[in-house]
Amino acid sequence: MNVKYKELFIYFSSILFLVLFLYFSINHLIKNKLDIINFIDSDIHEDFEIEITSNLYDINNYLKEYLFIDSYILKRKNNEINIKIKIKEPFALNNTTKEIIFFDNTTAPFYYFKSDYLDTIKLIDKSKNSIYINKYLNDSYRTLSTLFEINQIEYIDDRRYNLVLSNDRIVMLPKVIDSKLLYFIKNNIDLIEKSTNYKELLDLRNFHNKTIRLK
């Protein structure tokens, strides 16, 4: 009889333990719902979103490592977390180095971003190494882009730039891109465009010596 009672006791104890385990587990899950994490209007790749999600406990320090991130906003509501990440302004893509170059000369590999975002960056940097945007180019690029339909850009000898236009013509810029050069282009672009000599390139490298060349 003792053996039989012992078996019954073990059996019911096991059942009781299982019931209590399930009760406390379900109760814990109800009280501590899993957070739902949403990335709002996100341009970053899903794999990078997962990395960020796993580092939410120290997100400030974690995101500081990624210099292409300008700022972020994190808002929590009940068990839902919304994250909005602002990326710095992109300048160009370099398909050789597989990097985005931003206007502040920050660079970042393609794999951090969604393909749709990469497709929005139209300017191609054809330099062997990712382009360096010097002060002259930084100050003048937006004006140049209103004067020419620029498809590609190349950094030459670490000192000056070539522009490749949508019609495949090349504009060879001097090292110094100043207001005098921009003024000259603005006031002569129509005449240059109509020139029968302007088929391949516009060489402005010696502009400050009052010499330009059309080919």
WOGI-V309805 format. One record per backbone hydrogen bond with DSSP energy under -0.5 kcal/mol. CO is the residue of the C=O (numbers start at 0). NH is the residue of the N-H. E is the energy in kcal/mol with one decimal. If there is no record, write none. Layout:
((CO;NH;E) (CO;NH;E))
//
This chain:
((0;4;-2.7) (1;5;-2.1) (2;6;-2.0) (3;7;-2.2) (4;8;-2.4) (5;9;-2.2) (6;10;-2.4) (7;11;-2.8) (8;12;-2.2) (9;13;-2.1) (10;14;-2.0) (11;15;-2.5) (12;16;-2.5) (13;17;-2.3) (14;18;-2.5) (15;19;-2.6) (16;20;-2.4) (17;21;-2.4) (18;22;-2.4) (19;23;-2.6) (20;24;-2.2) (21;25;-2.5) (22;26;-2.4) (23;27;-2.0) (24;28;-2.1) (25;29;-2.2) (26;30;-2.0) (27;31;-2.2) (34;36;-0.6) (35;37;-0.5) (35;80;-3.4) (37;39;-0.6) (37;82;-3.1) (38;41;-0.6) (42;113;-2.7) (44;48;-2.0) (45;49;-2.0) (46;50;-1.7) (47;51;-2.4) (48;52;-2.5) (49;53;-1.9) (51;54;-1.6) (52;55;-1.1) (54;57;-1.5) (55;58;-1.3) (57;61;-2.2) (58;62;-2.6) (59;63;-1.1) (60;64;-0.6) (61;64;-1.1) (62;65;-1.5) (64;66;-1.0) (65;68;-1.9) (67;69;-0.6) (67;87;-2.7) (70;85;-3.0) (72;83;-2.7) (74;81;-3.1) (76;79;-2.3) (78;35;-3.2) (79;76;-3.1) (80;37;-3.3) (81;74;-2.7) (82;39;-2.7) (83;72;-2.5) (84;86;-0.6) (85;69;-2.3) (85;70;-1.5) (88;102;-2.2) (91;100;-2.9) (92;94;-0.6) (92;124;-3.6) (93;97;-1.3) (93;98;-1.6) (97;109;-2.0) (98;93;-2.8) (99;101;-0.5) (99;107;-1.6) (100;90;-3.3) (100;91;-1.8) (101;104;-2.4) (105;101;-3.0) (107;99;-2.9) (108;111;-1.5) (109;112;-2.5) (111;44;-2.1) (113;117;-1.9) (114;118;-2.0) (115;119;-0.6) (116;119;-1.1) (117;120;-1.4) (119;121;-0.9) (122;92;-2.2) (122;124;-0.5) (123;125;-0.7) (123;152;-2.3) (130;132;-0.5) (131;133;-0.9) (133;137;-2.7) (134;138;-2.5) (135;139;-1.4) (136;140;-2.5) (139;143;-2.7) (140;144;-2.6) (141;145;-0.7) (142;145;-1.0) (142;146;-1.0) (143;146;-0.6) (143;147;-2.3) (147;149;-1.2) (148;165;-2.1) (150;123;-2.1) (151;163;-2.7) (152;125;-2.7) (153;155;-0.6) (153;161;-2.2) (154;156;-0.5) (155;158;-2.0) (155;159;-1.9) (159;155;-3.5) (160;172;-2.2) (161;153;-2.2) (162;164;-0.6) (162;170;-2.7) (163;150;-2.7) (163;151;-2.2) (164;167;-2.1) (168;164;-3.0) (169;171;-0.6) (169;201;-2.8) (170;162;-2.8) (170;172;-0.8) (171;203;-2.6) (174;176;-0.7) (175;177;-0.8) (177;181;-2.1) (178;182;-2.5) (179;183;-2.2) (180;184;-2.4) (181;185;-2.6) (182;186;-2.1) (183;187;-1.1) (184;187;-0.7) (184;188;-1.7) (187;191;-2.7) (188;192;-2.7) (189;193;-1.5) (190;194;-0.7) (191;194;-1.0) (194;197;-1.0) (196;198;-1.5) (199;169;-2.6) (200;202;-0.5) (200;214;-2.1) (201;171;-2.8) (201;203;-0.8) (202;212;-2.0) (203;206;-2.0) (205;208;-1.7) (205;210;-1.8) (206;209;-2.4) (212;202;-3.3))
//
